[in-house]
Amino acid sequence: MTKKAVVTGASSGIGAATARALAKDGYLVICAARRLDRIDALAKEIDGIAVQCDITDDASVASLAEVVGNELDVLINNAGGAV
């Protein structure tokens, strides 16, 4: 059974590096971020899944949850921005 992980804020920096590390460790990684072009490229690189998600929008988070399904092994809440 493949382990599943979600990384929010996966479009760059620590989020992208974390997604790569989890994929290397055998996880199916769901890469979530606002910038779809960046997470699309990352998901293709690591054989993951790209989901456009704005964590400040309830409907967007609900859509992410639908993709994730009922079981998840690891959640990395990395999304956020400086104001």
N, C-alpha and C positions, 0 to 999 in steps of 0.2 A: 504494500500500500504506500503510495507516494504521500509524503508529508506536504502540507500546504501552508504557505505563509503569505501575509499581506504586509506590504511596506507602503505607508502613506508618505508623500513627499519624495517619491522615488525618482523624480525627474532630474535630480542633480545631487552633487555633494555626498553627504553621509547616507542619504536615502538610496541613491544609486549604488554606492559601494556596498551597502548592506544587502540590497537585492542580489548583487553579483555574488556576495559571499554565501548567502543562503542557497542560491542556485547551485553553487559549487559543492555545497554540502548535501545536495540531493533534494532540495525542496522545489515544489512547483510554486513559483513566486507570482503573486498578483501585485503588479506595480500600479499604484494609484497616485495620481497627481492631476493638477489642472492643465498642464501642458501636454496634450495628447501626443504631439509629434515626438517629444523627447521620450516619453514612456513607451511609445510604440517601438522606437528604435531599440530601447533597452530590453523590452520584452522579447523582441526578435533575437537579440544577441544571446539571451539567457534561456530561451525557450519558455518564457513566462507568458503572462496574460496582462495586457494593458487595459486599465479602466480609468477613464477620465472622471475625476472626483474632486469636488471642492468641499472640503470638510466643514465649511461654514454654512453649507446648504443641506438641510435635512433630506430633501428629495434626492440629492446627489449621493449622500451617504447611504440612503435606502437602496439606491441602485447598485452601489458597491456591495452591500450586504446580500443582495439577490445573486450577484455573480459568485460571491464567496460560498454561499450555501450554508448548510447546518453545521459543518465541521471545519475547524481551523486549528492548526497546531501552534502557529506563532503569529502574533500581531505586533508590528513595529509602528508605533504612532510617531512618525517623524515630521509630519506636515506642520507647517506654521510659518509665519512670516514676521519680520521685524516691522514695527510701526514707527 
